[in-house]
Each structure stands twice: as C-alpha cells, then as structure tokens.
C-alpha cells in the first residue's frame, strides 16, 4: 500500500461552458471538452495539454511537449496520478464530498492498493484496446491531439458536449 499526497480542487462552470479549476495548492487551470470528448486544459503556469478517458477508468494526460502520463479514476471524485504519488480530490462534486465523508469514517482509506494504481506505460495497441472497449460499452472515446500555445487545439467556442463536474480529475 502507498499513501499518496492529496490535493483537492474545485470547479467553477463559466458562461462559455469552460471550467475554471482551482487547486488547494494555489494552481489554477482552465478546461474545455473538445468535440472528440478529450478535455483540453491550460494552467496559470503556462502548461497546456489534454486528458483523455481511455476506458477501464484509465486517463491519459498528454502535455504540450508530448509527454504522456496515466491516471486512474477511483470513483467518489478521486483520481490517482503520477506513479501513484498524487491523489486529486474533487471537492466540488457530490462524489468528492461523499468520498471525503466515507474516508473520514474509514470506508475509503487514503492508502492505495496495487490494484488501484494507474499504469506507468501503455503501448499504442493497449491504449487503442481500451478506447475500443470504452466505445463498445458507452459509445465514447477519441483520439488525443497534443497541444501547443493555442490551448491544446480544443474547441473553445460554444460546446454542446456538456460538462461533468468530475471531468478527468
């Protein structure tokens, strides 16, 4: 078991349907879901990238420089990132608040088991298989485009895709 560093965040839905995310450690991020279902983000430190839900609760984050990391959605507004070193907790959503309550009474511990850890690396074939499984089960999925200075190539205009208050931790 490992005990990751916990960082909470809250999301604010903006008039243009993008999301302003504020982390408890002071960082800020702006996020928008593209037409392909991939979340494009930009932070207050000049970073940009994309988050893609591959399937099986695995999230692929691609930074503007092409670096890829993986996370795992643990449910209740919790996402495990960075070689299981960081646990992001959505304090906005019912799931995040419920997760905090359940953790407080000992139902959801802070420790992470081996089965909850995100993969360190996936081959392109493994990623595509997860996308295929996700499309089969929920008709979702899509391709990632690593971004640059234009906020990752996302569709920053009006978006009918909606926003979940827990979009890809």
C-alpha positions in Angstrom: 0.0 0.0 0.0 1.1 3.5 -0.7 -0.1 6.8 0.7 -0.3 9.5 -2.0 -0.2 13.2 -1.4 -3.8 14.5 -1.6 -4.6 17.7 -3.4 -8.2 18.9 -3.5 -9.7 21.1 -6.2 -13.0 22.8 -7.0 -14.5 23.5 -10.4 -16.5 26.5 -11.5 -18.5 26.3 -14.7 -18.1 29.5 -16.7 -20.6 31.2 -19.0 -18.7 29.9 -22.1 -19.1 26.3 -20.8 -15.4 26.0 -20.0 -14.4 25.2 -16.4 -12.1 27.2 -14.1 -10.4 24.7 -11.8 -8.7 25.9 -8.5 -6.4 23.6 -6.7 -5.8 23.8 -2.9 -2.1 24.2 -3.6 -2.8 27.5 -5.4 -2.6 26.4 -9.0 -5.4 27.3 -11.5 -6.5 25.7 -14.7 -9.0 26.3 -17.5 -10.6 23.3 -19.1 -12.8 22.6 -22.1 -14.1 19.3 -23.6 -13.4 19.1 -27.3 -15.8 17.7 -29.8 -13.8 14.5 -29.7 -14.5 14.1 -25.9 -10.9 14.9 -25.0 -10.5 17.6 -22.3 -8.1 20.4 -23.3 -6.6 22.4 -20.5 -4.3 25.3 -19.8 -2.9 26.3 -16.5 -1.7 29.5 -14.9 2.0 28.4 -15.1 1.9 28.2 -19.0 1.3 24.5 -19.2 -1.1 23.0 -21.7 -2.3 19.5 -22.6 -5.1 17.1 -22.9 -6.8 14.5 -20.7 -8.5 11.5 -22.4 -10.5 8.8 -20.7 -9.3 5.7 -22.4 -11.5 3.1 -20.8 -11.3 0.9 -17.7 -11.1 4.1 -15.7 -7.7 4.9 -17.1 -7.0 8.5 -18.0 -4.2 9.5 -20.4 -2.7 13.0 -19.9 -0.5 14.4 -22.7 1.5 17.5 -22.1 2.3 20.0 -24.9 5.8 18.5 -25.2 4.2 15.1 -25.9 5.0 13.6 -22.5 2.2 11.1 -21.5 1.3 10.1 -18.0 -1.6 7.9 -16.8 -4.1 8.3 -14.0 -6.9 6.1 -12.7 -10.4 7.3 -11.7 -11.0 5.7 -8.3 -14.6 7.0 -8.0 -16.1 9.4 -5.5 -14.3 12.3 -7.2 -10.9 10.8 -6.7 -8.2 10.4 -9.3 -4.8 8.8 -8.7 -1.9 10.3 -10.8 1.9 10.4 -11.2 3.1 6.9 -10.3 0.5 6.8 -7.5 2.1 9.8 -5.8 -0.8 12.3 -6.1 -4.5 11.8 -5.3 -6.6 14.5 -6.8 -9.9 15.0 -4.9 -12.8 16.9 -6.4 -14.3 18.9 -3.6 -17.0 20.3 -5.9 -18.9 17.2 -6.8 -21.2 15.1 -4.7 -18.8 12.3 -5.2 -15.9 14.3 -3.9 -17.7 15.4 -0.8 -19.1 11.8 -0.3 -15.6 10.4 -0.8 -14.3 12.8 1.9 -17.1 11.7 4.3 -16.5 8.0 3.6 -12.8 8.4 4.0 -13.4 10.2 7.3 -15.3 7.3 8.7 -12.8 4.8 7.4 -14.7 3.3 4.5 -12.4 4.8 1.8 -8.8 4.8 3.2 -6.1 7.2 2.0 -3.9 4.2 1.3 -3.9 3.0 -2.3 -3.6 -0.7 -3.2 -1.7 -2.1 -6.1 -4.9 -2.8 -8.0 -5.8 0.9 -7.9 -2.5 2.2 -9.3 -2.6 3.6 -12.8 -0.3 2.0 -15.4 3.2 3.5 -15.7 3.2 2.9 -19.5 0.8 1.6 -22.2 1.7 0.7 -25.7 -0.3 2.3 -28.5 -2.0 -1.0 -29.0 -3.0 -1.2 -25.3 -4.4 2.3 -25.5 -6.4 1.6 -28.6 -7.8 -1.6 -27.0 -9.0 0.5 -24.0 -10.6 3.0 -26.4 -12.3 0.2 -28.3 -13.7 -1.2 -25.0 -14.9 2.2 -24.0 -16.6 2.7 -27.4 -18.2 -0.7 -27.1 -19.5 -0.1 -23.6 -20.5 3.6 -23.8 -20.0 4.7 -27.4 -17.3 7.1 -26.1 -13.6 7.5 -26.8 -11.5 9.5 -29.3 -8.0 10.5 -30.4 -5.7 12.7 -28.4 -4.0 15.7 -30.0 -1.2 17.1 -28.0 -1.5 20.9 -27.8 0.8 23.9 -28.2 0.4 27.5 -27.4 -3.2 27.5 -28.6 -4.6 25.7 -25.5 -4.1 22.3 -26.9 -6.3 22.6 -30.0 -9.6 22.3 -28.2 -12.8 23.8 -29.4 -13.0 26.9 -27.3 -16.3 28.1 -28.8 -19.7 27.1 -27.7 -19.9 23.4 -26.7 -22.9 21.3 -26.6 -21.0 18.4 -25.1 -21.8 19.4 -21.6 -19.5 19.2 -18.6 -19.3 16.8 -15.8 -18.1 18.3 -12.5 -15.6 15.5 -12.3 -14.1 15.5 -15.9 -10.9 13.6 -15.8 -9.5 14.5 -12.4 
